[in-house]
Amino acid sequence: MHALLVGMALAAEISCEEVAKMVEVGVPHETIVQNLADYTRPASSGSACLRSLPDVVFDAYLARSISPVVSPPRVAPGTLAALDAKTGFRDVLWGSAPTADMTLVETGKDGTTYYRRPSDSMTVGAAQLEAIAYFYWRDQFLGVMLMSEGYANARALLATLQEAYGEGHQGNQFMERYHWFGKTVTLSFDQKSSDDAVVVFRYEPLQEKQKAAEKDAAKSGAQDL
C-alpha cells in the first residue's frame, strides 16, 4: 500500500516532511488528509519519508484518492468549530518549520523562537496591524501574535474575530479581554489601556508537548539538588 501511495503523494504540494511534522505534533489525521487532497502541484521533496508515516494516514488518503470526491461539511462561521478548523495561520501550517522568508527576531528563555515575515500583509478585515510575530518551539509552528495600535484598529480587529469565531468569553465586563477556547486552537484578544491590542492564536497539542517537556526538565533538574 505504501508503494502505491508514494506516487499519489507526489501529487501533493505539501511536502512529506511537513506531513510527518503534523503527525508528530498531533494534527488530526482527517486534517492531514484534507491538506494532501487539496493540493495538486509537485511536492518539494522526495517520497522516502512517506513510508514511515502511520498506516491510518495512508489508508485515509488512499481511500479519498480512489473514491469520488465528497466535499467536507462546511464549518459555520462565527463558531469555535471554525477556529478548530484552522490548520495554521494563513499559509503557515501548525507544526511546520520556519519558512525561508522569515527573519528570527528573538529567542525566549524557554527556547521559544520568534520570527517575522517582511512579505506579510498587515491588514485583517478593516484593521491595520503594526506587527505579526510567529513563534516556534523546537522549530515547530506553535502560534502567532498580531499587534495593532489605536482604538479604531483594536475595535475593527475584535469585530473581525467575533465574526469569524463567535463572541468569545469575556471574563471581566470592565476589561476588553476575550478568549476563545477551541479543542485544538485557542485564541485571545487583549485591548490595553493604551488601546493597543494583542491577538494570539495558539496550537494546543503542541503547547501541551512544550509544557510536558518543561515539566520533565524540571524533574530532571531537581535530581541535581
N, C-alpha and C positions, 0 to 999 in steps of 0.2 A: 504493500500500500504506500509506503514512503516513497518508493521509486516512482510510482505513478504520480504522486502529488508534487514531487520535486519539479516536474515540468510545468504543472499548473501554477505553482507558487512563483515561478519565474515571471509569470504574467503580472505579478503584483508590484506596484510602485514601492510599497513599504518593504524594507529590507528584512531578511531573515534575522539579522541581529536585533532589529527593533522588535520583531515578534518575540524573540527569545527574552528580551528585556521586559516586555509586557507580561509574559508568563511568569517571569521571576518576581515581579512586584505585585502579582495577584490580579491583573486585569481580567475580568470575566471572559471565559472562552468565547461566549457569544459576541462580545465586543471585538475580540481579536479577529474572529471570522468575518465580522462585518467590515472591518478595516481592510482585510485581504480582498474581500469581494468587491469593494468599492473602487479599487484602483485597477488600471489596465496597462500602464506603461511598464517597460522593462525594469526589473529590480536592479538596485545599485550594487549588489554583492552576489557572491556565489550561493550555491544551494546546499553546501555540505552541512551547514549548521541546522538546516531544516530537519534533518534526520534525527536530531536529538530532542526535538520538541515532543510534548506529550501526545500520545495517540489520540486523545479526545479532540485535540485541536485539528489534527489531520483528518480524523473521521468527519468532524463537523464541516470542515472546509470542502472535503471531497463530496459529501452529500449535497452541499449547496452548489458545488460546481457542476454536478451532473443532473441536478434537479431543476425544474422550471423555477425561474427567479420569482420569488414572492416578496413583495415589499414589506419590510417590518412595520408593525403598527406604529402609527405616528404618536410621538410623545407630545402631550398637550403642553403648550407654553404656559408659563405662569405657575408651574408646579415644581416640587422637589424632584420629580421624575425627570424633568428637563435638565436639572442640574446634574443628576447622576448619569444622564445620557452623554455628558461631555466626556470625550476621550482625551482631553488636554485643553490647551489654550491656543486658539487659532490653529496654526499648523504644527504645533509642538505637542507631541503625544506624551501622556503620563509615562514616566519610567524611561523615556528616551534620553540619549546623551545630549550635551550641549551642541547646538548647531554650529557650523563653520563660521557663520556671520555674527556670532555672539562675542561679546567682549567681557572678560572677567573684571568685575569691579570691586569685589570684596570676598574675603573668606572669614566666616564666623568662627568663634572659639569652639563650637560644636562640630566643626567640619563642613557646615553648610556653605556652599559657594553661591555667589550672586552674580548674575550676568545681565547685560543689556544688549539690545539689538538696534543699531543705528537705523535700520530699514523699517522699524515698526511704525505702523500708523498710530498716531496719538489721538485718534477720535473714537469715542464709544458713544453711539447714539448722538445726542446733542451736546455731550460733554467733551471738553478738550483736556487731555491728560498732560501732566508735566513729566511723568516718567513711568516706565514699565520695567519691573525687575523680576527676572526669572530666578528661582532658587532651586538648587540641586543638592541631593545628598548622595554621596558616593557616585557621582556622575549620572544620577537618575533624576529626571524632572519631577520635583516634589510639589511645586506650587508657583504662583505668580502674584505679584503685588502691583496694583495700579494706584497711582497717586495723582490727585488733582488739586488745584488751588482756586479758592474763591467760592462764595456761596452759590452762584449760578451753576458752576460746573459740578459742585457736590450734589445739588438737587437733581440735576439732569442725570448724573451717574446713578443715583439711587432710583430714580424713576425707571431707568433702563433695566436695572437689576430686578426690580419688582415686577416689571412687565414680563421679564424672561423667566423668573423663578418664584414668583409669589411675593406676598407682603413681607415675609421674614419675621423673625422673633425679635421684638424689642423688649429687652429685659427691664429697662427703666424708661418710662414715658417722658422723662425730662432730659434724656440723653439721646442723641442721634446715632445710636449704635444698633445694628441689626445683624442677626445671624440666620443662616440657612443651614440646616443640618441634614444633608443627604446621607444616604447609606455609604457611598464611596467618595463623594466630593462634598466638602464643606465650603462655605462662603461667609465672609464677614464684611461689613461696611461700617466705618467709623468716621464720623464728621467731627473734627476737632473744634475747640472754641474759636480757633482762628478761621474756621470754615473750610480749611483744607481737609481733604478726605483721603482715606486709605481703604482700598478694597483688596482682600486676599482670597484667592481660590487655593484650596489645598487638597491633595490626593491622599485620602485617609489610609488606604492599605500600606502605602509607602511610609507615611507618617508613623504608623504603628510599628513598622520594622525599625525605624530610626529610634523610637522610644525603647524598644526591646534591646537594641544594640547598646544604647546608653546605659540601660539598667544592667546589662551583662558586664559592661566595662566597669561600672561602679562596684559590682560584686567582686570582680577580679581585683580591683584596686584595694578593696577592703582587706583582702588577704595579705597585702603588703604591710599592713599596720602592725 
